[in-house]
Amino acid sequence: MSAPIRAILFDLGNTVIHFGEVDRTTLFQRASRRTYMMWARRNRRMPDLRRYYLHQWFAVQWGCLKRLLLRREMDSMHYIHRACRKLWLTAPEAFFEDLVWNWYKPLADVATIEPGTADVLEQLRNFGYRLGIVSNTFVPGFVLDRHLTELGLIDFFPHRVYSCDVGYRKPQRRIFELALGHLEVEPDEAVFVGDSFHDDVIGARRAGMYSVWKRPAGRGHHGPTNASAVIDRLTDLPDAITQLDATPVNE
């Protein structure tokens, strides 16, 4: 007999919060201008905008390359700090925290959540499930927490594990184990819900958890079938959880 499900963990991007198809170059340009103006209000002597943009761009690209080589998550705040120091731009830590939020803000502005998201999370919480987030991101966790707060969702997720903060990335087992430890549940007592088959479904199953694949919009009915369950919307999740609660985790 399988253990009862006690916890549900969610991926963040394109599972709880939807970013859709974004033009990263355009968003980076918007963020550059936005953060450049923050510095300009603080400093009399400024590099020109193009030089500022290129320093930030190459710093982030270097961080992404190191992430691939070392297989460890990058912390974008570290690289933003370094790029600014090279331009003789210095400020207290509180300013940098707001700066990093403003780097992220153009992406937050295009983000959406599915209708009924808060209702289904409230329903799951009322059923007694412990809820949490495990997200691959080089954006610092405090920035994503701020976004969740603005969306009115933060209170549903008292436990949040961000790869930027811990160094591990899905599908590495360690990041799932950290989240399970926070929730104080065993792997076979937990469900992971995510849109990435490789990172979320395979990673969760390797960690011994149930896996629910939230099929990306536009995928139709095609795709892998060896997830524990497949849903198209978060509002489908309560019924899927009910069915999984009577199913051994490795089936």
N, C-alpha and C positions, 0 to 999 in steps of 0.2 A: 504493500500500500504506500502511495506517495505521500510526502509531507504536504500539509496545506500551504498554499501560497500566502505569504505574509507581507511581501514587499514588491513594489513595481518601480523599476528604474527606467528612465527615459534618456534617449539622446536629445540634444537640444536643437541644433540647426536642421531645419526641414523635417522635424518631427513635432516639436512643441512650437517653435517659432519658424516661420517659413520666409526664406529670403528669395526663393525663386531663381530665375536666371538673371544674374547681375553682370554688369560690365565693370570688371575690377579696376581697369585703368581709369575709367570715368570716376568711380567712387574714390580712388586714391587721389585723383586730381582735386576733387571737391574737399576731401579731408585735408590735403596739403594747404589749400587756400584758407580753409577754416582755421587750422592750427597756426599758420603763418600770421594771420591777423591777431591771434592771441599773443604771439610773441611781439608783434609790432606795437601792440598797446602797452607792452611792458618795457621794451628796449628802444632807445633812440637809434642805435646803430644796428642795422640788419643786413644780412646778405640778400641778394635779389631772390625773387620767388623761385626762379628756375634752379638756382644753385641749392636752395633749401629743398626743393622737391627731389632733386637728384640724390642728395645726401640721404634723404629718408628712404628713397626707393632702393638704392643699393644696399643700405643697411638691412632692410627687410629681406631683400633677395639673398643676401649673405646668410642671414639667419635661417631662411628656408633651406638653403643648400646644406648648412651644418646639421639641420634636423634630419635631412635625408641620409647624410653620411654617418652621423652618430646614432641615428634611430632614437633620438631623445627629443622631446618637445622643446620648442623655442619659447622664450618669453619676449614678446614684442616690445615690452616696456624697456627692457635692457638695451635693445638695439636702437630704440628711439632716443634714449638717454645718450648713448654713445654718439649717434649722428648729431645731436644737438651740441654736445661738448666740442665736437670738431669744428662747429661753427661759432664757438664761444658763446653759446646760449645756455645760461645756467639759471636755475630757479629752485625754490623749495620743493620738497617732495609733493606737497599738496597741489602745487601748480601742475606738476607732471601727471598726477592722477587725473586731474581735470583735462589735461592735454590728451592723454590716452583715450579718455571718453570721447573727446571731440574727433579724434582719429576714427573712432568707431561709429560716431553719430550718423554719417551719411548712409551707412549700412542699416542702422536701426530705423532710419526714416523710411526705408523701402520694405521693412519687415511687416509681416502680417501673422495673425493667428487664425486658425479655423473657427468658424462659428460653433459655439457649444464647448469650446476647450475648457473654459473655467467651470462650466457645469459638470462636465464629465470628471474633471479632477476633484471637484467637491464631492461628487458621488463616490468615487473610489476612496477618498479620505474618510467619508462617512461609513463606508463598509469596513473600515479599520485597517486598510492597507497602508504601509509605510511607503512614502513616495520620495524619490530622489532623482538626481540628474548625473549622468556621466557624459562629458562632452570633450571631443577633440577640438582644441582651439589654441591658437597662439595669442589670443586676446586675454589679458589678465582676468581672473575670476571676478574681481570687484566690478569690472565694467559690465560683464554679463549679468551680475547680480543687480546692477542698476537698471539694466534693460528689463529684466524680469519684474523689478519693482514698478517701473513705469507702466508695464502691461498688466499689473495687478495679479501676477502669478507667483511671486516669490514665496508667499506663505504656504503654498502647496508643496514646496520642495525644501524642507528643512535640511536636507542632506544633498550637497552638491560637490562633485569632484570634477575639476577641470584639468585637462592634461597640461596646460600652461603652468599650473601651480604645482603639480606633482611630478612632472617630467615624463611620465608614461603615457602612451597613446593606445587607444583601442586599435587593433584587437588584442593587444598585450594583456595577458591574464591579470597582471598586477593591478591595473587600474580598476578592474572589476572587483578584485579582492578588497581593495581599499574602500570602495563604496559599500560592499557587503559588510565590512567591519563597522563602518559608521552606522549602518542600519541594524546591526546585531542580528543578522539572519544567516542561515546556511544557504549555499548556492541553490539547492533544490527547493528552497522556499521563496525564490525570487524570480521575477520575470523581467526581461529587458526588452524595451520597445525602441526600434530605430529604423531609419530609412536605408542605411547602408548595409547591404547583405554581407560584405566582407568584414567591415569593422564591427557592426552591431550584432548581426545574427551569428556569424561564425565565432566571433569573439566571445559572445555570451554563452554559446553552447560549449566552447572549450573550457569556460570557467565553471561549467556545470549548472547553468541557469536555463530556464525556459527562454525561448527567443520568439518575439513577435516582430515580424517584418511589416513595417508600415510602407506599403507599396508607393513609390514616388508617383506623383501626379503625371498622367500621360503614359504610364507604363502599360496600361490595360491589364489583361490577365496573364501576361507573359512574365516569366522570371523564375527564379529558383523556388522550389517547392518544399525544401527540407527544413524550413523554419517550423517551430512548434505551432504557429498560427500566422495567418496573413490578414491584415486589415487595410482598408483604404483611407479611413478617417479615424481620428481619436475617439469619436463617438461610437465606433464599433468595438472599442476595447473592452468595456464591461462584459459583453457577451462572450468575447474570446477568453477572458480571464475565467469566467464561470466554467467554460468547457475545459480549460487547461487544469483547473483545480482538481479534476478527477482523473488526470492523465499523468503517468510517470514522466519525469522530466526528459528522459533520454529516448522516448518513443518518437 
